[in-house]
Each structure stands twice: as structure tokens, then as C-alpha cells.
Amino acid sequence: MLILCTRPLAVGCCCRQRRANEDILGIPAIGIDVAKDTLDVSAFTGGKALSKQFANSDRGFALLVGWLAQSKLGQVHACLEATGRYSLGVALALHAAGHVVSIVNPAQIRDFTRTKLGRNKSDKVDAGHIREYGSVFRPPPWRPPSPALRRLCELQTMRAGFVAGRTEWQNRAASLGGDAAVGALAEATMAHFTSQIAAVDQAIAATIDQDDELRGKRDLLLSIDGVGQALAALVLAELPAPDVLGSSAAAVAYAGLNPRQFQSGTSVNRPTRISRIGNAVLRSGLYMPAMAALRHNAAVAALAARLRAQRRLRPKQILIAAMRKLLVICFGVLKSGRPFDAALAMPAA
């Protein structure tokens, strides 16, 4: 899993973003369409487009770096879609070779392709669209995660799979009927997933405890009422660092919890909903902690009380507001480096 910045940075860090973009403006952009087994690369030099395919493996990475050198492109700005672990190897290899790497939200590439009225779909064509997007928008450079953070992300991915498996079998068990043998097998399967979740939770805790930076950030998150070990580890694995996102609004957008309006003229005025364009794992992980925060976190409870008094929002909308508030508080303690203070987090009157 990659640590990405898929949202525009906020005003508070626009100068840093501008400087970063100015540093890569003169670097030729290449696009890489990443698949499980292959890398389709698109470059532009000498007035013509170049295309090449490499294996998504260590040998393929070495050949790609050599091909870039042979093509006399020099340092390049490589743009890749966010495809989780499939993108990580080539991103690390290019970064280690001195190239600038950007990881882009696939939705941004898709919408960019639509503006060009792109009608053809292939890995080679997609690589060209990614290159053109990178050349036009110059997305911010990607920074490789530390080995400890990479391990934490992998463990979080494993945990999510175990939880999904247990939930699936819990749902199946409810409809198995009264067959004792089948029920026993289902119970054993659920017990297996439960033991695996416990084991991966121990590995997550050990990974955080053994890294000074992760341990310090985890302790800051645990100072927040409503945030437990599971959410703290999830935030560390899924939420980009404050210096990458820049603002709490960008963090909210990254999780897809920002409001999305749909209004046009006088005839179209749909209800405002959250965008859901963002990290679904982080968004779903905030659901249960937000319910706890509504009872135990003074700042979140105060926000909910104010919204209930307005009598315009349904209970689910208030819960979503609590999720958003809890994420903002998490971002705030990580950015400030200070433990949670309910007085500072209270909503404005």
C-alpha cells in the first residue's frame, strides 16, 4: 500500500507546493500504466512518443532505468496510478535511481481522459494519458515510506482481509440451518480468522513499538477520546503525513468525507452527500470509533448536540459529521505534535 497525495494541497502549504512543482517543471514527464505483471511506459522525446513494456519485477525495474538512460531523457518525472503494492516496487526503484515519482489517483486520470474524448482503452494508450496528465498538472512528488511504515501498511492490509473473511462467515453461519457438522466447520473457520486477527494485531503493535516515530504518533492518537489501538494504527497506515496533505480539509477530502453538492440551474438540486471519492478503508474505519466518540469525546459530542438542535440533519448525517470531526482531530494532533485537548477542539459557537 502506498502513501499518496491525491488531493490538491491547501492554502497553508501552497508555497511549498509551488516550489516543489517549480523544481520539476523542466523535467520530462513519463507515464507508467501499472499492472500486476507488466509496466507499460510512455515517454516523449525528439518530437515523438516512445512506448515500451517491462515486467513488473526487479529485473524489469532495472531494464526500465537502463532504457531511460539510453533514451537520453535524463532525470524524468514518472507518473503512476495508485495501484497499491503493484506500484510500490517500480516507484521505489525509480526514486532510488534519482527520478521524481508521483502517484496519482486513478479517478483523476479517468476524468482527464474524458476531457480528451478518449475512446480507446489499452495499457499503451493509458500510459500515454498518464504521461500527458503528468506533463500538464505536474502532481506533487511522492516520498517513499519508511520500512516500518511499509510493514505497518502490509499488516493493515492483512488485517482487513481477515476481518472481511470473518464477517463473511458470520453472515453465512446465520443461514446454515441446524446441521451440527456444517455449523461446527463454520465456527472453526470464524475462530481461525479471529486468531489470525489477534496475531496480526500483535504484529502491528510490535511494529509501532519498535519505531520511535510511529510510536510517538500512535501515542498522540491514543490521547484522543474515542480512538483506540485499531484506529490509531489505521490512521498511521492510511492517512498521508500532515506535511503532505497540508490541512485538515485535505485530510477530510482524502477520506472522501467532504460534502459534495449537485446543483444546476433551478431544476436540479439534489441533497448534499459526502463525495466518497477517497480512501474507503480509512472512511469505514472511522465509523465505529465515531459512535464511541459521540458518547465519550466532549468535542465530538458538542458538535453533535449543536447539529441536533438545528433539527435539519438525520442521525446518519450527524454520525458522518462526527466521523469528519474525529478525523480532523486526529490530523490536528499529528500536525501539532501535541496530545488531544478537548477545549481546543470544541466547535465554534
C-alpha positions as CSV (number, residue, x, y, z in Angstrom):
1,M,0.0,0.0,0.0
2,L,1.3,3.4,-0.9
3,I,1.3,6.7,1.0
4,L,-0.3,9.0,-1.5
5,C,-1.3,12.6,-2.0
6,T,-4.2,12.5,-4.3
7,R,-5.8,15.9,-3.4
8,P,-4.7,19.5,-4.1
9,L,-2.8,20.9,-1.2
10,A,-4.4,23.6,0.8
11,V,-3.6,27.3,1.0
12,G,-1.4,26.9,4.1
13,C,1.2,24.9,2.1
14,C,0.8,26.4,-1.3
15,C,4.2,28.0,-1.3
16,R,5.8,24.6,-0.5
17,Q,3.7,23.0,-3.3
18,R,4.7,25.8,-5.7
19,R,8.4,25.3,-5.0
20,A,8.1,21.5,-5.4
21,N,6.3,22.0,-8.8
22,E,8.8,24.5,-10.0
23,D,11.6,22.0,-9.3
24,I,10.1,19.5,-11.7
25,L,8.8,21.8,-14.4
26,G,11.8,21.3,-16.6
27,I,11.9,17.5,-16.2
28,P,10.3,15.4,-19.0
29,A,7.2,13.5,-17.8
30,I,6.7,9.8,-18.5
31,G,3.6,7.8,-17.8
32,I,3.5,4.3,-16.5
33,D,0.4,2.1,-16.6
34,V,1.0,-0.5,-13.8
35,A,-0.5,-4.0,-14.0
36,K,0.2,-7.0,-11.8
37,D,2.8,-8.4,-14.2
38,T,3.7,-5.6,-16.6
39,L,4.6,-1.9,-16.8
40,D,3.6,0.0,-19.9
41,V,5.8,3.1,-20.2
42,S,5.1,6.2,-22.4
43,A,7.7,8.9,-23.0
44,F,8.1,11.8,-25.4
45,T,11.4,12.8,-26.8
46,G,12.8,14.1,-30.1
47,G,9.3,15.2,-31.2
48,K,7.9,11.7,-31.0
49,A,6.2,9.4,-28.5
50,L,8.1,6.3,-27.2
51,S,6.4,3.2,-25.8
52,K,8.0,0.3,-24.1
53,Q,6.7,-2.6,-21.9
54,F,8.7,-4.1,-19.0
55,A,8.0,-6.8,-16.5
56,N,6.7,-5.7,-13.1
57,S,9.7,-7.3,-11.3
58,D,13.2,-6.3,-10.1
59,R,14.7,-7.2,-13.4
60,G,12.0,-5.2,-15.2
61,F,12.8,-2.2,-13.0
62,A,16.5,-2.4,-13.8
63,L,15.7,-2.6,-17.5
64,L,13.4,0.4,-17.2
65,V,16.0,2.5,-15.5
66,G,18.5,1.5,-18.2
67,W,16.1,2.3,-21.0
68,L,15.5,5.8,-19.7
69,A,19.3,6.3,-19.6
70,Q,19.7,5.0,-23.2
71,S,16.8,7.3,-24.4
72,K,18.8,10.3,-23.1
73,L,15.9,11.6,-21.2
74,G,18.0,12.3,-18.1
75,Q,16.0,12.7,-14.9
76,V,12.3,12.1,-15.5
77,H,9.1,12.9,-13.7
78,A,7.4,9.5,-13.6
79,C,3.6,9.5,-13.1
80,L,1.9,6.3,-12.0
81,E,-1.7,5.5,-11.0
82,A,-2.2,4.4,-7.4
83,T,-2.5,0.6,-7.6
84,G,-1.3,-0.4,-4.1
85,R,1.5,-2.8,-3.9
86,Y,1.8,-3.3,-7.6
87,S,3.1,0.3,-7.9
88,L,5.4,0.3,-4.9
89,G,8.3,-1.7,-6.4
90,V,8.7,0.5,-9.5
91,A,8.2,3.7,-7.6
92,L,11.0,2.7,-5.1
93,A,13.3,1.7,-8.0
94,L,12.8,5.0,-9.9
95,H,13.2,7.0,-6.8
96,A,16.4,5.2,-5.9
97,A,17.7,6.0,-9.4
98,G,17.2,9.7,-8.8
99,H,14.0,10.2,-10.7
100,V,10.9,12.1,-9.5
101,V,7.9,10.0,-8.9
102,S,4.3,11.0,-8.5
103,I,1.4,8.6,-7.5
104,V,-1.9,9.8,-8.9
105,N,-5.5,9.0,-8.0
106,P,-6.9,6.8,-10.9
107,A,-10.1,8.9,-10.8
108,Q,-8.1,11.9,-11.8
109,I,-6.6,10.1,-14.8
110,R,-10.0,8.8,-15.8
111,D,-11.6,12.3,-15.8
112,F,-8.6,13.8,-17.6
113,T,-9.1,11.1,-20.3
114,R,-12.7,12.0,-20.7
115,T,-11.8,15.7,-21.3
116,K,-9.8,14.5,-24.3
117,L,-12.7,12.4,-25.6
118,G,-10.5,9.3,-25.3
119,R,-12.3,6.4,-26.9
120,N,-9.6,3.7,-27.0
121,K,-8.6,1.7,-24.0
122,S,-5.4,-0.3,-23.8
123,D,-2.4,-0.3,-21.5
124,K,-0.3,1.6,-24.1
125,V,-3.0,4.2,-24.5
126,D,-3.5,4.5,-20.8
127,A,0.3,5.1,-20.3
128,G,0.1,7.9,-22.8
129,H,-2.8,9.6,-21.0
130,I,-0.9,9.3,-17.7
131,R,2.1,10.9,-19.3
132,E,0.0,13.8,-20.6
133,Y,-1.7,14.3,-17.3
134,G,1.7,14.5,-15.5
135,S,3.0,16.9,-18.1
136,V,0.0,19.2,-17.7
137,F,-0.6,19.1,-14.0
138,R,2.8,18.2,-12.5
139,P,1.4,16.3,-9.5
140,P,3.4,16.6,-6.3
141,P,6.5,14.3,-5.8
142,W,6.0,11.1,-3.8
143,R,8.1,10.3,-0.8
144,P,8.9,6.6,-0.1
145,P,7.6,5.3,3.2
146,S,10.0,4.1,5.9
147,P,10.5,0.3,6.1
148,A,8.5,0.3,9.4
149,L,5.6,2.2,7.8
150,R,5.7,-0.2,4.8
151,R,5.4,-3.2,7.1
152,L,2.6,-1.5,9.0
153,C,0.7,-0.9,5.7
154,E,1.1,-4.6,4.7
155,L,-0.1,-5.8,8.1
156,Q,-3.1,-3.5,7.9
157,T,-3.9,-4.9,4.5
158,M,-3.7,-8.4,6.0
159,R,-5.9,-7.4,8.9
160,A,-8.6,-6.0,6.6
161,G,-8.7,-9.3,4.7
162,F,-9.0,-11.4,7.9
163,V,-11.8,-9.1,9.2
164,A,-13.7,-9.4,5.9
165,G,-13.3,-13.2,5.9
166,R,-14.7,-13.5,9.4
167,T,-17.6,-11.2,8.6
168,E,-18.4,-13.2,5.5
169,W,-18.5,-16.5,7.5
170,Q,-20.6,-14.8,10.3
171,N,-23.1,-13.9,7.7
172,R,-23.1,-17.4,6.2
173,A,-23.4,-19.0,9.6
174,A,-26.7,-17.3,10.2
175,S,-28.3,-19.1,7.2
176,L,-26.7,-22.6,7.6
177,G,-29.7,-24.2,9.3
178,G,-29.4,-26.7,12.0
179,D,-26.8,-29.1,10.6
180,A,-24.4,-29.6,13.5
181,A,-21.4,-30.7,11.4
182,V,-21.7,-27.7,9.0
183,G,-22.1,-25.4,11.9
184,A,-19.0,-26.7,13.6
185,L,-16.9,-26.2,10.5
186,A,-18.3,-22.6,10.2
187,E,-17.4,-21.9,13.9
188,A,-13.9,-23.3,13.4
189,T,-13.4,-21.1,10.3
190,M,-14.5,-18.0,12.3
191,A,-12.3,-19.0,15.2
192,H,-9.4,-19.2,12.7
193,F,-10.0,-15.7,11.4
194,T,-10.3,-14.4,15.0
195,S,-6.9,-16.0,15.9
196,Q,-5.3,-14.5,12.8
197,I,-6.7,-11.1,13.6
198,A,-5.2,-11.3,17.1
199,A,-1.9,-12.4,15.7
200,V,-1.7,-9.6,13.2
201,D,-2.8,-7.1,15.9
202,Q,0.2,-8.2,17.9
203,A,2.5,-7.8,14.9
204,I,1.1,-4.3,14.3
205,A,1.6,-3.3,17.9
206,A,5.2,-4.6,17.8
207,T,5.9,-2.8,14.6
208,I,4.8,0.5,16.0
209,D,6.5,0.0,19.4
210,Q,9.9,-0.7,17.7
211,D,9.8,2.5,15.6
212,D,10.2,5.8,17.5
213,E,8.3,7.9,15.0
214,L,5.4,5.6,14.7
215,R,5.2,5.0,18.5
216,G,5.2,8.8,19.2
217,K,2.4,9.4,16.6
218,R,0.4,6.4,18.0
219,D,0.6,7.8,21.5
220,L,-0.7,11.2,20.3
221,L,-3.6,9.5,18.6
222,L,-4.4,7.4,21.7
223,S,-4.8,10.6,23.7
224,I,-8.0,11.3,21.7
225,D,-11.2,10.1,23.4
226,G,-12.7,7.5,21.1
227,V,-9.5,6.5,19.3
228,G,-8.2,3.0,20.2
229,Q,-5.3,0.9,19.1
230,A,-7.1,-0.3,15.9
231,L,-8.0,3.2,14.6
232,A,-4.6,4.7,15.6
233,A,-2.8,2.0,13.5
234,L,-5.2,2.5,10.6
235,V,-4.7,6.3,10.6
236,L,-0.9,5.8,10.7
237,A,-1.1,3.4,7.7
238,E,-3.7,5.1,5.6
239,L,-3.5,8.8,6.2
240,P,-0.6,10.7,4.5
241,A,1.5,12.8,6.8
242,P,0.3,16.4,7.7
243,D,3.2,17.9,5.7
244,V,1.9,16.1,2.6
245,L,-1.8,16.9,3.0
246,G,-1.2,20.3,4.5
247,S,-4.6,20.9,6.1
248,S,-7.5,19.2,7.8
249,A,-9.7,19.9,4.9
250,A,-7.4,18.0,2.6
251,A,-7.4,15.1,5.1
252,V,-11.2,15.1,5.1
253,A,-11.2,15.1,1.3
254,Y,-8.6,12.3,1.2
255,A,-11.0,10.1,3.2
256,G,-14.0,11.1,0.9
257,L,-15.9,12.7,3.8
258,N,-16.1,16.1,2.2
259,P,-19.6,17.3,1.2
260,R,-20.5,17.0,-2.4
261,Q,-23.1,19.3,-3.9
262,F,-25.1,18.6,-7.1
263,Q,-27.0,21.7,-8.2
264,S,-27.6,23.0,-11.7
265,G,-30.0,25.9,-12.6
266,T,-33.4,25.8,-11.0
267,S,-34.4,22.2,-11.7
268,V,-31.5,20.2,-10.3
269,N,-30.8,20.5,-6.6
270,R,-30.0,17.1,-5.1
271,P,-29.3,16.6,-1.4
272,T,-25.7,17.2,-0.3
273,R,-23.9,14.0,0.3
274,I,-20.3,13.0,1.1
275,S,-18.1,12.7,-2.0
276,R,-16.9,9.1,-1.3
277,I,-14.0,9.9,-3.6
278,G,-11.2,8.9,-1.4
279,N,-9.8,6.3,0.9
280,A,-12.7,3.9,1.6
281,V,-10.7,1.9,4.1
282,L,-10.0,4.9,6.3
283,R,-13.5,6.1,5.9
284,S,-15.1,2.9,7.0
285,G,-12.6,2.5,9.9
286,L,-13.9,5.8,11.4
287,Y,-17.5,4.5,11.7
288,M,-17.4,2.7,15.0
289,P,-14.9,4.9,16.7
290,A,-17.1,7.9,15.8
291,M,-20.0,6.2,17.5
292,A,-17.8,5.9,20.6
293,A,-16.6,9.5,20.3
294,L,-20.2,10.7,20.3
295,R,-20.5,9.4,23.9
296,H,-17.0,9.9,25.3
297,N,-15.4,12.8,23.3
298,A,-16.5,16.2,24.6
299,A,-15.7,18.0,21.3
300,V,-17.5,15.5,19.1
301,A,-20.5,15.3,21.5
302,A,-20.7,19.1,21.5
303,L,-20.7,19.2,17.7
304,A,-23.5,16.5,17.6
305,A,-25.6,18.4,20.2
306,R,-25.3,21.6,18.1
307,L,-26.4,19.8,14.9
308,R,-29.3,18.0,16.6
309,A,-30.5,21.4,17.9
310,Q,-30.7,22.7,14.3
311,R,-33.1,19.8,13.6
312,R,-32.1,19.7,9.9
313,L,-29.9,16.6,9.9
314,R,-30.8,13.0,10.2
315,P,-28.9,10.8,12.7
316,K,-26.8,9.2,10.0
317,Q,-25.7,12.7,8.8
318,I,-24.7,13.6,12.3
319,L,-22.7,10.4,12.6
320,I,-20.9,11.3,9.4
321,A,-20.2,14.8,10.8
322,A,-18.7,13.0,13.9
323,M,-16.5,10.9,11.7
324,R,-15.3,14.0,10.0
325,K,-14.7,15.7,13.3
326,L,-12.8,12.8,14.7
327,L,-10.5,12.7,11.6
328,V,-9.9,16.4,11.9
329,I,-8.8,15.9,15.5
330,C,-6.5,13.0,14.5
331,F,-4.9,15.2,11.8
332,G,-4.6,18.1,14.4
333,V,-2.7,16.1,17.0
334,L,-0.4,14.7,14.4
335,K,0.3,18.1,12.8
336,S,0.8,19.9,16.1
337,G,2.7,17.1,17.9
338,R,0.6,17.8,21.0
339,P,-1.9,15.5,22.8
340,F,-5.6,16.0,22.4
341,D,-7.1,19.0,24.2
342,A,-10.9,19.0,24.2
343,A,-11.1,22.7,24.8
344,L,-9.1,23.5,21.7
345,A,-11.2,21.1,19.6
346,M,-14.6,22.4,20.7
347,P,-16.7,23.5,17.7
348,A,-17.2,27.3,17.2
349,A,-20.4,28.6,18.6
